[in-house]
Amino acid sequence: NQNAARHSPDRRTKESPVKKSPWKLDPLFTPRSIAVIGASPNGGAGSIVLRNMQRLGYTGTVYPINPKYKEIFGYPCYASLRDLPAPADCATVLLGSRSLLPMLEEAHAAGVKGVWGFASGFAETGGEGRAMQRRIHDFCHESGLLFCGPNCVGYANITDKTCMYSAPLPQAFRPGDIGVIAQSGAVLLALGNANRMAGFSRLISSGNEAALGLADYMDYLVDDDATHVIALFIETIRDPEAFAAACSRAAEKGKPVIALKVGRSELACRVAATHTGAIAGSDRILDAFFRRANVMRVNTLDDLLETAVLFSGLRGLSAGSPKVGMATVSGGEMGMLADVCADSGLVFPPVSEAGKERLRKVLPPYAPIANPLDAWGSGDLREAYPASLGILAAEEDVETLIVSQDIPGNMAPEQVEQFSDVARRRRARRLRQAGHRRFQYLRRHRSGHRRYPRTGQRPRGAGQRRGHPRHPALDRLVRRARGENGISLPPEGFPHSFHTPPRTGFGTRRQFGRIALLAFRPPAAPFRDRHRSRGACGFA
C-alpha cells in the first residue's frame, strides 16, 4: 500500500529502551487547519464545534463542510473535502456511525493527518457495531491515520488554543499544567466544567479507542512540555503493557499519574461494557498493578480533581515527608487539622529561634509559639494574622504552608472585612516572595461552590473524607514523596489484560465528602449571599 508507506513512517518513532507509543500525535492536537464535516448553523454538535474554536481563540484555518450552506458563522462553507483550497491537517466527522469509515477513507485520500469521530454505535453495541469498529482500527493502522474516537466528545488543547470538542466550553478556562484523559465524555465535561477552576493543559476524550488508545495519549502528555500532572478516568485498560510503559516514562520525567478506575462492582463492569465497549478486570490485581506502575488510584471525581490540583501546585517538593508549616485562627480547628496532617505523615519542623522572636513581636505574650501555629492571638486579623503567616512561610525548613480559611455564605460584614485582608494580593505576594508554596483549605458551606481566590495560583483543597482521618490528596502527596507507590504484584503475576470478572464486595467506598475540612456546618444562606461573601473576602 503506497499510501500506508507514505503516511505511516512520518508519524512513528523508533523503539526506545522503555516501550513508547509508535504514534506521534502532534498533527492531531496542534493542527494548522481543521475541516468540520457536518457543520451546521442550526445547533447541535455541528454548531458547537465551530463556536468552541472561536471561544478558545483558534487562529488556524477552519473549513466547515456541508453542501447545504455557503457560509457558517463567518467561515466559507464547502461541499466536501475535495473542494477545499488546500488539504486540512485534521477533520472532525459529525456524521452517523455508518458514514464514519467512508469519511476516514476520504480524509486519508485528501491528505488529512488526523480525524476525530463523534458518532456512537460501535463496539459498545456489540455484534455489527464491534465489526465496524474493527474495520476502523484496521484501516487506521494500515494507513497511519491518527484517529480519536469513536463515541467521544473530542479534545480541547487549552495551551495552544486548539480544539475539536462537541460540548460547549466553559466561559473561561484557566490554562495550567493538568492533562486529563477520560474514556467517558461526560466525566471529561464534569472535570472541565468544575467550579474548582483547575488549570488544564489538555482535555482528551478517548471514547472507544478504536485506533489510538490510553497509552498513546499518555505518551503524548508525558512528552508535552505544558503538562506536568496526568489525570485519568479509566473504564478499561486495553493494553496493560503499553500503559505500564507510559507510566514508567511519566515517573522518569517526574509527572504524577492519578487515576480513577471504575469497575469495582459487577454492576459497574456491566455499565462500562454498554457505555464504551469496555471490559473491566480483577480489582485486586488492578490495585497492585497501579501501585507497581506508580499510579495513584482515587475513588471519586473529587479525589481526582483535588489530588491533581495539589500536585500541580506543589511541583518540585523534596523527597521524603513534606515539611509543612500550618497556621489557623482557632485552637480547636488546629487540633483537627493536626490530626489530618499527622495521619498523612506530614512533618512539622519546629519554629527557629529567629522565627520565634519575630512572632513574639506580632502576637501577644500569652500566645503559644509553635508549629502548628494558633495565630488568633488577640483576634487581630488585620495585621497580626497576615504577619504571622509571612513569618512562618519564611522559615527555612518550611516547604509548604497550610492555611485554613472559613468562608460561609452568611458571613457577617465585619467578618468579611477581617478575612478580606488575609486574601488580599499584597499578602499573597509576601508569601510568594518568601519562596515557599502554599496550600489552603477552604472550609465552606455544604451547598457552596469551591472557587479559586484571586490571590495567585497556589493549590487549594476542600473537604474531608467521612469516616476516615486522612485527607486523600495530602496522603498521596506524602506517599509519593516517600516513594511508597510501588508494591509487588500478587502471586498470579502480571496480567496480560483485565478481562476477568471483577471481585465484588470490595468494601465500603469512602467518599470525598462535600462538607468542609472541619465538621462545622453554618446555616444555609441564599446563593446571592454566599456569592457576595466569597467575593467580598477576595474569592472569585
N, C-alpha and C positions, 0 to 999 in steps of 0.2 A: 504494500500500500504506500504509494508515493506521498500521499498527504500525511500519513502517520509518520513517515520518515522525516518529512519536512517540519512537522509541528512538535513532535514529542521531545526530541533531544534538547531544544532550547528552553524547555520548562522542566527539565530533570536535572538532578545533581548526581555527582559521583558518590560512591559509597564512602562513608566515614567510619571511624572506629566505633562510634555509637550510631546504631541504625537511625537513619533520618528519612523523613518523607521524601519520595522521589519527585514531588511536585514543587514548583516554585509558584507561589500564589500572588506575587506582586501584581501581575497583569489583571487579576480578578479584583483585588482590593484597592488598587490605585490606577484605575483606567483613565485615559485622557478623553475618551468619548464613550457614551453609553446609548444603546438603542433600546427603546421601551416598546416591546412588541405587545400590542393590546392596550396601548394608551387610549385614554378617554377623557373628555372634559365633563363627563356626567357622573362623577363619583365613583366609589369603589377603588380597588387596588390600582386601576389604570390611571386614576387621578392622583391618588395618594403618593405613589412613587415619584411622580413629577413634582408635586408640591414639596415633598421631603427634600429633593435635590435643591430646590430654591431656598427652602428654610435653612438647610445646612450650609448653603453658600457654595455649592459645587460650581467650579469655574471651567470645567471641561465642556465638550460639545454634547448636546442632548439631541437625540433623534427619535421623536415619537413616531411610532409606526402603526397606522390604521388607515385603510383605504377609504374610510368614510369621511375623513377630515383633511382640510388643507393646513390648519394651524390649531395647536392646542397650547393654551397658557403662554402664548407668545413664541412658541417654538414652531418652526415649519414642520409639517407632518408629511410622512412618506408612506407609500403604499406597501413597500416591502423592503427587506434588507438589500435586495438587488438594486433598488432605486436610490440608495444613499450616495452622496457625492464622494464619500471616502469610507473605507471599511471602519466599522466601530470596534473599539477594543473589547467591549463587553456588551451583553444583551440581557435584558430581563424578559422572560416569557411569562405573560399573564394570561395564557390560554388554558383550555382544559387538558386533562391528562392524556387524551389520545392525540393531541396536537403537539405534545412536548418533544417526542423523539424526532418527528419530521422537522421541527424547528431547530433542534440541535444539529441535525444534518445540514440544514440550510445555513445556519450560522457558521458552522465549521467551513463549509464551502465558500462562504463570503469573507473568510479571514478573521472571524471573531475568535478571540482567545479565551474568553470566559463567559459563562452563562449562569444565571440564577433562574431556577424553575419554581414557580409559586404553587402549582396545582397539587392537590392531594388525589388519592385514588390509586395508590401503588401498593407497595408491599404490605401496608397496614390493612389492606382489604383482602389479602390472601389471593390464591389462585391466579386469575388473569392479571391482577394488578402487580403481583410479585413477578410474573413473567415480563411485564412491560418494564419494570424497574431493572430487571436483569439485563434486558436489551440495552437500556440506557447505560448501565455500568460497562457492558462490553464495548459499546461504541466509544465512550469517553476514554477508556483505557487504550483502545486501539488508535484513536485519533489524537490523543493528548489534549483534548478539550477540557478546560477547567470547568467543573460543574458543581454548583452549590444547590443542594436540594435532592429530590423534590420535597413537597409538603413542608415548606418553611417560609418564614417572613423575610428572608434575605439577610442583609448586613448593613451596619452603619459604621463607617470609618470616621470617627469623630475627629481624630487628629488631622487627617488630610481632607476633611470636609467632603467626603465621597460616600454615597450610599445607593443601595438598591434595596429598598425597605418598604414593605407593604402596609405597615401600620403607621398612623400619624406620629411623627416625632414630637417629643415634649417641646414646649415653647422655648426652653433654654437648656442646653447641655453644658456642663462644665467639663471641658477636656481634662483628662487625667491619665493615669497610668494603669488602670484596671482593664484588662481584656477579658471579655466574657464569651464563652461558647455554650450554647444551650441547645439541646436536642428537642426542646419544646419552645415553639414560638411564643406561646402565651407567657411562659416563665420569663423569657427574654424581655418581653414587654413589661412585665411586672418589675423586673430589676431596673430596666432603663427608665421607667416612669416613677420609680420610688421617690418619695419626697425626701429621701436621705441626701440627695444631691451629691452622690459619689462621683468622682471624676473618672470617666471611661475613656479608653483609647479606641477600643473596638467592641462592637456588639455583633456577634455572629450567631445566626440561627442555622444549625446544620441539618435539621429535619431528618429525612430517611437515610441520608448519606449514601446515595446511590453510587457516587464516584469518589468524591473527596470525603474523608472520614474524620473522626475526632482527632486522631493523632496528626493528620495532615494540618488541620487548623492549629493545633497546639504547637507544632514545629514552626509554623508561621509566626505565632505570637512569641515564641522563645527567641526568634531572630529579630523581632520587631523592637527597635530602639525605644519606641514610645511606650511599650508595655513592660511593666515591672512586676505585676501581680496577675495571675491567671485564675479566673473563677469559672467553674464548670457546673452545668446542670446535666446530669447523665441519666439516661434510661437504660442504655446498654453499652458495653464496650465490645465492639465487633472484632477488634484486632488487639488483644491484650499485650502482645509482644511489642508492637509499634507504639502503643500507648505508654508502656513502661519505658521504652527508649526515649520518648518525648519528655517524660517526667524526669528522666536522668539528665537530659540536656538542660531542662529548666533548673534543676538543682545545681548543675555546674555553673550556670550563669547567675545563681542567686535569686531566681524568680520563684516565689512561693506558688504552689498549686493547691487550690482549695476546691473541694468537690462536694456537691450534693447529689448523691446517687440514690434514686428511688428504687423500690423493689424489695423492701424488707419483708413485705407481706405477700401472700399468694394473690390477694386482690390487686395490689399494686402491679404485680407482674402481668396480670391479665389486662389491666388498663394500658400498660405500656405497649403490649402487643397490638392492641386495637388502635393505638394512637400513632406510632411511627413504625410499627412492624418490629419493635424491639423485643428481645428475649432476655429477661433478667437471669441472673445466676445466683449461686450459693452465696448468701450474705456473709457467712463466716469466712469463707475463702476470700471474698472480696475485701473485707476489712483488713485481712493480713496482706493481701496484695497491695492495697493502698498504702499501708504503712511501709512496706518494703520499697514502694515506688516514691516515697517521700511526699505523698499526697495527704493533706489534712482533710478528713471527711467530716462534714457537718450534716445536721439532720433537718434543718429548716431554712427557708429563704432568708429569714432574719439572721441566722448564723452565718450564712454565705455572704451576705452583704456586709454585716458588721466586721467579720473577720477580714474580708478583702479590704475594707476601708482602713482597718487598723494596720495591716501590713503595708498598705500603700503609704500611709503617713509615717511609719516608723522604719523605713528602709535604712539599712546600714547599722543596725544595732550590733554591738559587740557580742561575741559568743559567750555562752553562759547565761545564767539567770539575769534578765534585765534589771539594772539598778534604778530604782524609781524614788522620786520624792512625791509626797502626797499632802495636799492641803485641803481643809474643809472649814466651814464656819459652824460646825456642830460636833461636839464630842461624841454623841450617840451615833451620828452618821459616820464619823471617822472610825468608830469601832466596827460598824458593819462593813465598811469599805475595807478595813484592815483584814477582816476575816476572808473576804473575797480574794484579796490580793495574796494573802498568806497561803490560802489553799491552792492558789495557782503557782506558788513558788517564787513570787517576786521578792527581790532583795531591797531592803530599806537601809541604805548606809546612814550612819549617824551624822548629824549636822556637825560641821567643823567648828573649831573654837572661834574662828573669824566670823563664821556664819551666825553663831550664837550671839556674838557681840552685836552684830548688825540687827538681828531680830529683837534683841532686848531694847534697842533704841526705838523700835516702832510698835512693840507690844507692851502692855502693862507689866509691872514687876511680877504679878501673880500668875501670868500666863506661862504654862509649861512649854519649854523649848525642846522640841524633839522632831523626829521624822518617823511617822506621820505627824503633821503639824495641825493643831487646832488653832486656826488663825482668827477666831472670833474676837479674842481679846476683850476690849470694852465695846465691841459692836461697831467699830469704825470701819465700815465697808468702803468709804470714800477714799481713804488714804492708807490706813494700816494694812488692810487685807491685800490690795494690789501690791503694796511694797513687800509684804511677806512672800507673795508668790515670786516676785522678782529675785528676792534673796535666795529662796530655796532653789529656784531654777539655775542660779549662778553657782551652786555648789559643784565642785569639780567632779565628785563621784556620782552625781545625779545625771542619768542619761535621759530619763523621761519624767515629766511632771504630770501627775494625775490630779485633776481638779473636779469636784462635784458641784454642779450648779442646778438649783431648783428653778423651774420656770412654769409654775401652774398657771392656768388660764385666768383665774380670778385674782391674780396678784394685786395687792393694794398699790395705789400710785406711789406712795412713799417707798415701798419696797422695790418697785420698778426702777425708781430713780437711784436707789442704792446699788442694785445689781447692774445697772447700765454702766456704771463706772468700771466694773470689773471687765466688761466685754468691749470696752472702747478700743479703738485701733492703737492708740498710743501705748496701752498696756500690753497689747499683743506684740508690738514692736520691741518693747523692752525684753519680753521673754525670748523673742527670736534672736535679739542681739546677744542674749546670754549663750547662744549656740546650742540650746537643748530642744528636744522635741516635747510636745505637749499633747496629752491625751485626756480629753474631758468627757466625763459622763454627764449627760443631760437628764436630770430627773424631771419627768413630765407627767401630765395628766394622762390617764388611760386612753382617752379618745383624742389626745393631741397629736400633732404631727412632728416628726423629727426634722429639724432644719439645721442647716449649717450656719453658724454665727458669721457675721460679717467682719470677723476679726482675723482673717487669714485662712489658710488651708491646712490646719492641723487636724489630725483624725479625731473623730468624736464617736463615742459609743453610747448606747442607750439600752436599758432593760436588764433584767436579772432572771436567770432560769428559776422557774418554780420548782421547789423541792430539790435543788442542787446548789451546793455552796459555791461552785466555781463559775466565774463568768467565762463563757466558752471562748470568746475571742482572745482574752488575756491568757487563758490556759494554753491555747495553741501557740501563742506568741512565745511563751516560756518553753514549751516543749520543743519548738523548732530551734530556739536559741541554744538549747542544751543538746541538740542533735538526737532527740529521742523519737524521731519519726519511724525509724526502721525496726522491724522485728522479724523473726523467722517465719517462713510460711508453715502452715500446718503439715502433718505427715503426708497428706496426699500430693503435696508438691505444687509446682507452678501450673496454674490452669491453662489449658490450651484455648478455652473460650468459656464464657459464663453462660452456658446454655442448659444448665441443670436446674431442676426445680428448686426454688428458694426454701430456706428453713423458716417456718412460721413460728409465731410466738417468741420473737426475738427479745422481748422485754418491753418495759414501759418506755415510750418515746418522751423524752424530756423536751418540752417546748421552750423556745426562747421567748419569754413572756412579754406581753405588751406593757406590763406595769413598769414603773420606774426602777432604777437600781435599788433605791430604798423602798420599803414596803408601805410608805405613806401615800394615801390617795386623797388629794384635795377634792373639794366638792366640784361637781360639774359646773361648767360655765358655757355660755353660748360661744359658737365658733368665732364670732367677731371679737369677743372679749379675749379669747385665747390668742387670736392672731395679734390683737393690739398689744397684749402683754409681751409676747415674744419680740415684736418689732421695737417696742419701747426699750427692751433690755438689750437691744443690739443684735437680735437674732432674726435673720431674713425670713 
